[in-house]
Every structure is written in structure tokens, then in C-alpha cells.
Amino acid sequence: MALYKKGLAFRYVQETKYSRERAPKDNLGSMPSPDQFKTYRGAERVQLPQPDFNESADLWHCLARRRSERNTTQEPLSLEELAKVLWAAQGITARAGIYLLRTAPSAGALYPFETYIYIDRVEGVSQGIYHFDVADFELECLQEGNFNGAFTAASLGQPVVRKAAVVLIWTAMMLRCMVKYRERAVRYIGMDLGHVCQNVQLAATALGLGSCPIGAFYDDEMNKLVEVDGEEETVLYMITVGKLG
Ligand SMILES: Cc1cc2nc3c(=O)[nH]c(=O)nc-3n(C[C@H](O)[C@H](O)[C@H](O)COP(=O)(O)O)c2cc1C
């Protein structure tokens, strides 16, 4: 307990508390409003098929069956399966003014993250690193090629990453949330991504696929792979998805 109180984590939790006596205060000054989404103009695009909502899966069954699966096979995913997984993560389900509401909740409807995908094996799509364009439901190709070794090495050599057909990589967009919640935003970004990740695990279960959340990776190696600065935008969480045997 004494050690915890000396550390950064303790100070952060204490200094970002809301209370009736003390209004939250910081020295950050005013912040410009960042973009709601990131898009890569000029990137080659892959249109994702809209999920078929006539297919149903029993929620209680999916909750009971959800597991982190580390032994997926070499079989590729179909583009329909990838589209459903991405829709579960961040599909747009309604509009409220300027806000595009999604499948997962987010503090202030700010969605302070971006989704990147390393595609190792998806039918009809080249191997490579992609960004998910939420508004257009498309993939934007950042770099084609086989990066299996690099993603595995940056994930502390975890075999689950080597075996995956695809890896979703989520970055935190700090300013998108800090502009409203200031320092407390860091609490919310982690919570937001937890909801997104659970959606993906439930969707994977519904599709009979295996998925595993990944929080252990060398941050700046992963940032470099998805070409982000590691400061205003930094990789926070990932999930592997693949076929089960
Ligand atoms: C934030 C977070 C980070 C995780 N990071 C990893 C990881 O790097 N590697 C891994 O194999 N599993 C990882 N897991 C999966 C957990 O080990 C798993 O959820 C836990 O053992 C419970 O098993 P279950 O998900 O099958 O119920 C992570 C889970 C969470 C929620």
C-alpha cells in the first residue's frame, strides 16, 4: 500500500477525482478541437460488405461461450467475417446531431481511438497494414506486405499474434477525449476500448472464430508499425482473430 501511494498511478487517480468540494483543475490551457475521424486520403480502399442482420446469434450463448482463444488455424477469414468483426467494434448505428453513434458506448460520444488492422490472411485482400475508415465502412491500405514477424516480435513474441489471421490494433487519440475531460480522459479511453474489445470477442464467438485481447507489446515498436507518433496517438490495445480448428 505504501509503495502504491508513492507512485504515479496513485497520484493520477487522486488528481483526476471529481468531488463536490473541488472543481477539476489543470494547467493545460485551451485545446483545439481535433477531427472526429482519421482518414487517409489517397490510400487504396477496400469496400467492406454490410453485415447481414438477418443472421442471428443467441446473446446468452455467446456470453457463456466467450473465451480468449490462442490456438487459431492457418485458414483465412472471409471478407464478410472481417466486416462483421469491424462492425461489432465500431459500426455506426445512429446519428445524434454531429455525432455518429456506434455499437459500443463512449464517454461524450467522442470515440477517442482509431482501428488499424494487420491482415495476414483474408480471402481476396492483400496482406498488409490497413486503417478502418469508420464513416465509409472501408479499409484504407497503409502498406502492403507480410508483417507477421514484425507484429509478433513487437507483441513480445506471443505465438497468438503469429497464428492470427488478422490483428486489430487500437490507438488512443488523446486530444479527442482530453478536449472535454482534460486529464480524466485517460480513465475513459481505457474504458471505451474495453467495451469495443468485448464487442469484438462476442462477435467472434457468434461467428465461431477465436479471438484474444492483447495488452502486452513494445509500445513504440507497435506505434512505428502503424505509423503513429506515440504521443498524441499511441497504441493502447489489440485483439487477434482467427479460425478455430
Ligand atoms: C487488458 C487485457 C490485456 C490482455 N493481454 C493479453 C496478452 O497480451 N496476451 C494474452 O495471451 N492474453 C491477454 N489477455 C487475455 C487474458 O489473459 C484473458 O482474458 C484472461 O486469462 C481470462 O480468460 P478469458 O478471456 O478466456 O475468460 C488480456 C486481457 C485483457 C482484458
PDBQT file of the ligand as one rigid body, heavy atoms in Angstrom, charges set to zero:
ROOT
HETATM    1  C1  LIG A 301      -6.482  -5.702 -20.824  1.00  0.00    +0.000 C 
HETATM    2  C2  LIG A 301      -6.197  -7.132 -21.219  1.00  0.00    +0.000 A 
HETATM    3  C3  LIG A 301      -4.945  -7.442 -21.739  1.00  0.00    +0.000 A 
HETATM    4  C4  LIG A 301      -4.673  -8.766 -22.129  1.00  0.00    +0.000 A 
HETATM    5  N1  LIG A 301      -3.465  -9.037 -22.705  1.00  0.00    +0.000 NA
HETATM    6  C5  LIG A 301      -3.211 -10.312 -23.119  1.00  0.00    +0.000 A 
HETATM    7  C6  LIG A 301      -1.986 -10.600 -23.796  1.00  0.00    +0.000 A 
HETATM    8  O1  LIG A 301      -1.145  -9.742 -24.053  1.00  0.00    +0.000 OA
HETATM    9  N2  LIG A 301      -1.784 -11.888 -24.187  1.00  0.00    +0.000 N 
HETATM   10  C7  LIG A 301      -2.706 -12.891 -23.959  1.00  0.00    +0.000 A 
HETATM   11  O2  LIG A 301      -2.457 -14.028 -24.345  1.00  0.00    +0.000 OA
HETATM   12  N3  LIG A 301      -3.885 -12.616 -23.338  1.00  0.00    +0.000 NA
HETATM   13  C8  LIG A 301      -4.172 -11.363 -22.915  1.00  0.00    +0.000 A 
HETATM   14  N4  LIG A 301      -5.365 -11.077 -22.327  1.00  0.00    +0.000 N 
HETATM   15  C9  LIG A 301      -6.374 -12.145 -22.157  1.00  0.00    +0.000 C 
HETATM   16  C10 LIG A 301      -6.473 -12.594 -20.696  1.00  0.00    +0.000 C 
HETATM   17  O3  LIG A 301      -5.340 -13.374 -20.370  1.00  0.00    +0.000 OA
HETATM   18  C11 LIG A 301      -7.785 -13.385 -20.507  1.00  0.00    +0.000 C 
HETATM   19  O4  LIG A 301      -8.874 -12.521 -20.707  1.00  0.00    +0.000 OA
HETATM   20  C12 LIG A 301      -7.877 -13.995 -19.118  1.00  0.00    +0.000 C 
HETATM   21  O5  LIG A 301      -6.903 -15.002 -18.946  1.00  0.00    +0.000 OA
HETATM   22  C13 LIG A 301      -9.257 -14.591 -18.856  1.00  0.00    +0.000 C 
HETATM   23  O6  LIG A 301      -9.562 -15.596 -19.812  1.00  0.00    +0.000 OA
HETATM   24  P1  LIG A 301     -10.810 -15.500 -20.807  1.00  0.00    +0.000 P 
HETATM   25  O7  LIG A 301     -10.721 -14.208 -21.556  1.00  0.00    +0.000 OA
HETATM   26  O8  LIG A 301     -10.691 -16.689 -21.700  1.00  0.00    +0.000 OA
HETATM   27  O9  LIG A 301     -12.050 -15.536 -19.972  1.00  0.00    +0.000 OA
HETATM   28  C14 LIG A 301      -5.660  -9.778 -21.956  1.00  0.00    +0.000 A 
HETATM   29  C15 LIG A 301      -6.918  -9.437 -21.441  1.00  0.00    +0.000 A 
HETATM   30  C16 LIG A 301      -7.189  -8.125 -21.108  1.00  0.00    +0.000 A 
HETATM   31  C17 LIG A 301      -8.582  -7.783 -20.615  1.00  0.00    +0.000 C 
ENDROOT
TORSDOF 0
